[in-house]
Structures are given as C-alpha cells and as structure tokens.
Amino acid sequence: MSTAAPIRNGMHYQRILLKLSGEALAAGQGSGIDAQLVSRVAREVAQIHALGVQVGIVVGGGNIIRGGTASGQGIDRVAGDHMGMLATVINCLALQDALEKAGLQTRVTTAIRMDSIAEPFIRRRAIRHLEKGRVVLFAAGTGNPYFTTDSAAALRAIEIHADVLLKATKVDGIYDADPNKVADAKRYDAVSYREVLDRELKVMDTAAFALCRENSMPILVFDLFAEGNLMKAVNGEKIGTIVNSKGE
C-alpha cells in the first residue's frame, strides 16, 4: 500500500507511476518516435507537476523492438530482451529531452548500468529525486530478460510507493472484448482484481498484474491520446477504468 506524502493542492493522487507503451510514442507512424506526441505528453506531465504531483515514468520499447518479436525472427530470446531494454532507454532519453524543454528537472535511471547517459536505479535515490520535484524516468525494464515493461512499471510503482499506476493506452479503459473488433463491447468504469481474473479481462501481463494485486497497487487504464486526460486522471475524475481491491 502506498505511503507517499499527504495529498496537497486537492489532487486525488500525490505520487504517480505513468506507464507509456513504446507504440504510443510512435502514434500513427507505427514505429520510431513521434516528436509532436512526445512534446504533448511532456506538456501534460508539466501541468500536473506544477500542481505538486510527483511523477515517475516507465516507457516501453515496442516502437523500436520487442524481445518476443525478435526471438520469433530467430534472435536468441535473452539477446532480444536486452535489445528491447536498450530501446526503452532510447525512448526515455527522447522523453527526457521533451520534459526538460517543458521546464522540468528530470533524471533517467536504468536497471542496467550505463553511467555515461543515466543513473543506475537506486530506490532511495529515486524517491529522493521525486521528493525534490524531479520527474524520474525508469529505463531498461527490470534489467532481466523474460519480464515486460508492464512488470517493470508495477515493480517501480510499488518500490516508490506510488498512489496509483496510470497505464496509458490507445483505448479509453478496459473492455470485455476488443472494442476495435466488437461493436457492442462493454467498458468497465471500475473492476476488482478478482473480477479481472474471473472475467479474463486484459489489463497487463500476468506477472505485472500479480504484483499489483499482491501489493494493493491500484491501476488506472486510460486513453493517452485524448488531450487533458492525464490531468483528469490525477484529479480523480471518472475516466478510463480503475482496478483495485474493491472494484469501485
């Protein structure tokens, strides 16, 4: 359970972990980095930061390479996963640049040491950065193969005592079916961890979800592409789907 500092300025969440997929950074390009989208995300982070919200960010690397995809093409799985970890570093450096251009102080921390471009991840140091008002970007996943960046996001959220894990996606919440394929798919406003398992809803991978469930870390799944949604999420407005112990 979170032990972050008391809420200030009326914000619903004081310390958040924002999970961005690599594909989201590519926007409509399919791959690579959409500089305009990254700049918009940075501006929205700056807006919530100005209200006293402490922000940690985990970014995927799927816009560059996925370990699982690479292994399917004949690359050793461990090597592929390491390539994917490096892809997350590229994305974090791009986002760091945009955040600093938006006037924020940042730190990139990595689960694999690369001291010339980022700090190694040290939990107490990361929390101190957050307390000093710096946006902390957590790169290179967990540092271990076979784990997704969803697992990294869950782990870092728990480690920094975030109030919520905000999972930014291309859809506006959790549905009982793929809304892009099923016209009458039902969207949930709130759902419990148990209901996610019972209904086999797709939130994140099993290991990441288990970490959140076992440590009572709320997950809010929301649409990244609707401008202003990050502020609404942090304000506790009814957007997306919240997953927690009570399902409310």
Buried (B, 14 or more C-beta within 10 A) or exposed (E): EBEBBEBEEEBBBBBBBBBBBBBBBBBEEEEEBBEEBBBBBBBBBBBBBEBBBBBBBBBBBBBBBBBBEBBEEEBEBEEBBBBBBBBBBBBBBBBBBBBEEBEBEBBBBBBBEBEEEBBBBEEEBBBEBBEEEBBBBBBBBBBBBEBBBBBBBBBBBBBBBBBBBBBBBEBBBBBBEEBEEEEEEEEBEBBBBEBBBEEEBBBBBEBBBBBBBEBEBBBBBBBBBEEEBBBBBBBBEEBBBBBBEEBE
